[in-house]
């Protein structure tokens, strides 16, 4: 019989270990901090090792920093093996590393397309594959949480290539979840909205230039599209990540869950 008694969400996470890609800043950092607050050991894996070390130091002795280029198989395999050797094991993968550029669809270059796809979906593919292989080898019922986007649910003007890569994240998440469910491995995705990060700052500047608006006007539009009436904070996403990693979400897999303040309801 399943124990349905009320316990604090995330209380079962203490003592587990999570890899957070792109964990040095933004949404990844917020997720790492929230998981650490629930007693999870954290491996910050980031393209910028210096920022990864800074974030790990802020999290304390239970956090470690690793350099990682999620778009390169050799880097993923080397870093994940190093994490396993250093920490002994891991239970959770937060595949969060992501990039964006902004352009009109007719002006997107091959380089922009390849850059978005190499990180946003190839990076998810490579890191998810490495984690699943480890979970199967170690006979672990691991958890994977991929960062998708509002742009994975609704095609975003000026972000057609980014949207396409994030739609791919959802397709991959669903297919992988079906394959590994018999082994007790859960795979879900987060779909954030207009999140206040350094990535958003760059996007606001790009959009303002492309549309002939001020940055303030762009931000005002973002807020006006959000029923809850403000820009999203990274911590708003982190709370959902903690839930998906916990036993409270034990019967959820293959989901792309909106955390957008109501921008998209569906």
C-alpha positions as CSV (number, residue, x, y, z in Angstrom):
1,X,0.0,0.0,0.0
2,X,1.3,3.5,-0.9
3,X,1.8,5.8,2.1
4,X,-0.3,8.8,1.4
5,X,0.4,10.6,4.6
6,X,1.3,14.3,4.3
7,X,5.0,15.0,4.4
8,X,6.9,18.1,3.3
9,X,7.6,18.0,-0.5
10,X,11.3,17.3,-1.0
11,X,11.9,15.8,2.5
12,X,12.8,12.5,0.8
13,X,15.6,14.1,-1.2
14,X,18.1,14.4,1.7
15,X,21.3,12.5,1.0
16,X,20.7,12.2,-2.8
17,X,23.0,13.7,-5.4
18,X,22.1,15.8,-8.4
19,X,24.0,16.9,-11.5
20,X,22.8,20.3,-12.7
21,X,24.0,21.3,-16.1
22,X,24.2,25.1,-16.8
23,X,24.0,25.3,-13.0
24,X,26.3,28.2,-12.4
25,X,23.8,31.0,-13.2
26,X,20.1,31.7,-13.8
27,X,17.5,28.9,-13.6
28,X,20.1,26.2,-13.1
29,X,21.6,28.0,-10.1
30,X,18.2,28.5,-8.5
31,X,17.4,24.8,-9.0
32,X,20.8,23.8,-7.5
33,X,20.2,26.1,-4.5
34,X,16.7,24.8,-3.9
35,X,17.8,21.2,-4.1
36,X,20.8,21.9,-1.8
37,X,18.4,23.4,0.7
38,X,16.6,20.0,0.8
39,X,19.8,18.2,1.6
40,X,20.9,17.2,-1.9
41,X,24.6,17.1,-2.8
42,X,25.1,19.1,-6.0
43,X,27.4,18.7,-9.0
44,X,27.4,22.0,-10.8
45,X,28.4,21.2,-14.4
46,X,28.8,24.3,-16.6
47,X,30.7,25.6,-19.7
48,X,32.2,28.2,-17.4
49,X,34.2,26.4,-14.8
50,X,35.0,29.6,-12.9
51,X,31.4,30.5,-12.4
52,X,30.6,26.9,-11.5
53,X,33.2,27.0,-8.8
54,X,31.8,30.3,-7.5
55,X,28.3,28.8,-7.3
56,X,29.5,25.6,-5.7
57,X,31.3,27.7,-3.0
58,X,28.1,29.5,-2.3
59,X,26.3,26.2,-1.8
60,X,28.9,24.9,0.6
61,X,30.9,21.7,1.1
62,X,28.2,19.5,-0.3
63,X,28.6,21.0,-3.8
64,X,31.3,20.4,-6.4
65,X,32.1,22.2,-9.7
66,X,32.9,20.6,-13.0
67,X,33.5,22.0,-16.5
68,X,31.1,20.7,-19.2
69,X,30.3,21.3,-22.8
70,X,26.9,19.6,-23.2
71,X,27.2,19.7,-27.0
72,X,30.2,17.5,-27.1
73,X,29.9,13.7,-26.4
74,X,33.5,13.5,-25.3
75,X,33.0,16.2,-22.7
76,X,29.7,14.7,-21.4
77,X,31.2,11.2,-21.0
78,X,34.4,12.5,-19.4
79,X,32.6,14.9,-17.0
80,X,29.9,12.4,-16.0
81,X,32.5,9.7,-15.3
82,X,34.5,12.3,-13.2
83,X,31.3,13.1,-11.3
84,X,30.6,9.5,-10.6
85,X,34.2,8.9,-9.5
86,X,34.3,12.0,-7.3
87,X,30.9,11.7,-5.7
88,X,30.4,8.0,-5.8
89,X,27.0,8.0,-7.4
90,X,24.2,10.3,-8.5
91,X,20.4,10.0,-8.5
92,X,19.1,13.1,-10.4
93,X,20.0,14.9,-13.6
94,X,18.8,18.4,-14.2
95,X,19.5,18.9,-17.9
96,X,19.2,22.7,-17.8
97,X,22.0,24.1,-20.0
98,X,20.6,26.2,-22.8
99,X,21.3,29.1,-25.2
100,X,19.3,31.4,-27.4
101,X,19.8,33.9,-30.2
102,X,17.1,36.0,-31.8
103,X,16.4,36.8,-35.4
104,X,13.6,37.0,-37.9
105,X,12.9,33.5,-39.4
106,X,14.0,34.6,-42.9
107,X,17.3,35.9,-41.5
108,X,18.3,33.0,-39.3
109,X,21.8,31.8,-40.3
110,X,23.0,28.2,-40.4
111,X,25.3,29.1,-37.5
112,X,22.5,30.3,-35.3
113,X,20.4,27.2,-36.1
114,X,23.2,24.9,-35.3
115,X,24.2,26.7,-32.1
116,X,20.7,26.5,-30.7
117,X,20.2,22.9,-31.6
118,X,23.7,21.7,-30.5
119,X,23.1,23.0,-26.9
120,X,19.4,22.9,-26.4
121,X,18.5,19.5,-27.8
122,X,21.8,17.7,-28.5
123,X,22.9,18.7,-25.0
124,X,19.8,17.2,-23.5
125,X,20.2,14.0,-25.7
126,X,23.8,13.5,-24.7
127,X,23.4,14.2,-21.0
128,X,20.1,12.2,-20.7
129,X,21.7,9.3,-22.5
130,X,24.7,9.3,-20.2
131,X,22.5,9.5,-17.1
132,X,20.2,6.7,-18.2
133,X,23.1,4.4,-19.0
134,X,24.5,5.0,-15.5
135,X,21.1,4.5,-13.8
136,X,20.7,1.2,-15.7
137,X,24.2,0.1,-14.8
138,X,23.7,1.0,-11.1
139,X,20.1,-0.4,-11.0
140,X,18.9,3.0,-9.9
141,X,15.4,4.5,-10.3
142,X,16.8,7.8,-11.3
143,X,15.1,11.1,-12.1
144,X,15.7,13.4,-15.1
145,X,14.3,16.9,-15.4
146,X,14.9,18.7,-18.7
147,X,14.5,22.4,-19.1
148,X,12.3,23.2,-22.1
149,X,10.4,26.5,-22.4
150,X,7.1,28.3,-23.0
151,X,8.6,28.4,-26.5
152,X,8.2,24.6,-26.6
153,X,4.4,25.0,-26.4
154,X,3.9,28.1,-28.5
155,X,6.0,29.1,-31.4
156,X,7.8,32.3,-30.5
157,X,8.3,35.1,-33.1
158,X,12.0,36.0,-33.6
159,X,12.8,32.7,-31.8
160,X,11.8,30.2,-34.5
161,X,15.0,28.2,-34.2
162,X,15.0,28.3,-30.4
163,X,11.3,27.2,-30.4
164,X,12.1,24.3,-32.7
165,X,14.9,23.1,-30.5
166,X,12.7,23.3,-27.4
167,X,9.8,21.5,-29.1
168,X,12.4,18.8,-29.7
169,X,13.2,18.7,-26.0
170,X,9.5,17.8,-25.3
171,X,9.4,15.1,-28.0
172,X,12.6,13.6,-26.7
173,X,11.4,13.8,-23.1
174,X,8.1,11.9,-23.9
175,X,9.8,9.2,-26.0
176,X,12.6,8.6,-23.5
177,X,10.1,8.5,-20.6
178,X,8.2,5.7,-22.3
179,X,11.3,3.7,-22.9
180,X,12.7,3.8,-19.4
181,X,9.5,3.7,-17.4
182,X,9.7,-0.1,-16.9
183,X,13.0,0.4,-15.2
184,X,11.5,3.0,-12.8
185,X,13.3,6.0,-14.3
186,X,11.2,9.1,-14.5
187,X,11.8,11.8,-17.2
188,X,9.9,15.2,-17.2
189,X,10.4,18.7,-18.5
190,X,10.0,22.2,-17.2
191,X,8.4,24.9,-19.4
192,X,9.2,28.3,-17.9
193,X,7.9,31.6,-19.3
194,X,9.5,35.0,-19.2
195,X,12.2,34.4,-16.6
196,X,14.3,37.3,-15.3
197,X,17.8,36.0,-16.0
198,X,20.9,37.3,-17.9
199,X,19.6,35.3,-20.9
200,X,16.4,37.3,-20.8
201,X,18.4,40.6,-20.6
202,X,20.1,39.7,-23.8
203,X,16.8,38.7,-25.5
204,X,15.1,41.9,-24.4
205,X,17.9,43.9,-26.0
206,X,17.8,41.9,-29.2
207,X,14.0,42.1,-29.4
208,X,13.9,45.8,-28.8
209,X,16.4,46.3,-31.6
210,X,14.6,44.0,-34.0
211,X,11.2,45.6,-33.3
212,X,12.2,49.2,-32.9
213,X,11.1,49.3,-29.3
214,X,12.7,50.2,-26.0
215,X,13.8,47.5,-23.6
216,X,11.2,48.9,-21.2
217,X,8.4,48.4,-23.7
218,X,9.4,44.8,-24.4
219,X,9.4,44.0,-20.7
220,X,6.1,45.7,-20.3
221,X,4.7,43.4,-23.0
222,X,6.1,40.4,-21.3
223,X,4.3,41.4,-18.0
224,X,1.1,42.2,-19.8
225,X,1.0,38.7,-21.3
226,X,1.4,37.2,-17.8
227,X,-1.9,36.9,-15.9
228,X,0.0,36.7,-12.6
229,X,1.3,40.2,-13.4
230,X,5.1,40.0,-13.1
231,X,8.2,38.6,-14.7
232,X,9.0,35.1,-13.6
233,X,11.9,34.6,-11.1
234,X,14.3,31.6,-11.4
235,X,13.1,30.5,-7.9
236,X,9.6,30.1,-9.4
237,X,11.0,27.4,-11.7
238,X,13.1,25.8,-9.0
239,X,10.2,24.9,-6.8
240,X,8.7,22.8,-9.6
241,X,12.0,21.1,-10.1
242,X,12.2,20.1,-6.5
243,X,8.7,18.7,-6.7
244,X,9.5,16.7,-9.9
245,X,12.6,15.2,-8.2
246,X,10.7,14.2,-5.1
247,X,8.5,11.2,-4.3
248,X,5.6,13.6,-4.4
249,X,5.9,13.3,-8.2
250,X,6.5,9.5,-8.2
251,X,3.7,8.8,-10.6
252,X,4.6,11.5,-13.1
253,X,6.7,10.9,-16.2
254,X,6.8,12.2,-19.8
255,X,5.3,15.6,-18.8
256,X,6.2,19.1,-20.0
257,X,4.9,21.2,-17.2
258,X,4.1,24.9,-17.6
259,X,5.4,27.3,-15.0
260,X,4.7,30.5,-16.8
261,X,2.5,32.6,-14.6
262,X,-0.5,31.8,-16.8
263,X,1.0,32.9,-20.1
264,X,0.2,29.5,-21.6
265,X,-2.6,27.4,-20.2
266,X,-2.9,24.1,-21.8
